[in-house]
């Protein structure tokens, strides 16, 4: 996946702590966790095709 856009966000302390805790538990960066959560939210709201849908389209062609 090519990463082009840079997004800066401010979050409250509780959200920041939750992101850091999750990142540490998954041995990932906070940026990776944030990107993953944003992608999951967009897929859930049908604003972005899921990775499974993209893979399925590739398999069909």
C-alpha positions as CSV (number, residue, x, y, z in Angstrom):
1,X,0.0,0.0,0.0
2,X,1.4,3.4,-1.0
3,X,1.2,6.0,1.7
4,X,0.9,9.5,0.3
5,X,-1.3,11.6,2.7
6,X,-0.1,12.7,6.1
7,X,-2.8,13.4,8.6
8,X,-2.1,15.1,12.0
9,X,-4.7,14.7,14.7
10,X,-5.0,15.8,18.3
11,X,-6.6,13.3,20.7
12,X,-7.3,13.5,24.4
13,X,-5.0,11.9,26.9
14,X,-7.2,8.8,27.4
15,X,-7.3,8.1,23.6
16,X,-3.5,8.7,23.3
17,X,-2.8,6.3,26.2
18,X,-5.1,3.7,24.6
19,X,-3.3,4.0,21.3
20,X,0.1,3.7,22.9
21,X,-1.0,0.7,25.0
22,X,-2.4,-1.1,21.9
23,X,0.7,-0.3,19.8
24,X,3.0,-1.6,22.5
25,X,0.9,-4.8,23.0
26,X,0.9,-5.4,19.2
27,X,4.6,-4.4,18.8
28,X,3.5,-1.8,16.3
29,X,3.9,2.0,16.0
30,X,1.2,4.3,17.1
31,X,1.0,5.5,13.4
32,X,0.4,1.9,12.3
33,X,-2.3,1.4,14.9
34,X,-4.0,4.7,14.0
35,X,-3.9,3.9,10.2
36,X,-5.4,0.4,10.9
37,X,-8.2,1.8,13.1
38,X,-9.1,4.5,10.5
39,X,-9.1,1.9,7.7
40,X,-11.3,-0.5,9.8
41,X,-13.7,2.3,10.6
42,X,-14.0,3.4,6.9
43,X,-14.5,-0.3,5.8
44,X,-17.2,-0.7,8.4
45,X,-19.0,2.4,7.2
46,X,-18.7,1.2,3.6
47,X,-16.5,4.2,2.6
48,X,-13.6,2.0,1.7
49,X,-13.3,-1.4,0.2
50,X,-12.0,-4.0,2.6
51,X,-8.7,-5.7,1.9
52,X,-10.6,-9.0,1.5
53,X,-12.8,-7.4,-1.2
54,X,-9.7,-6.1,-3.0
55,X,-8.0,-9.5,-2.8
56,X,-11.2,-11.2,-4.1
57,X,-11.4,-8.8,-7.1
58,X,-7.7,-9.6,-7.9
59,X,-8.3,-13.3,-7.7
60,X,-11.3,-13.0,-10.2
61,X,-9.2,-11.3,-12.9
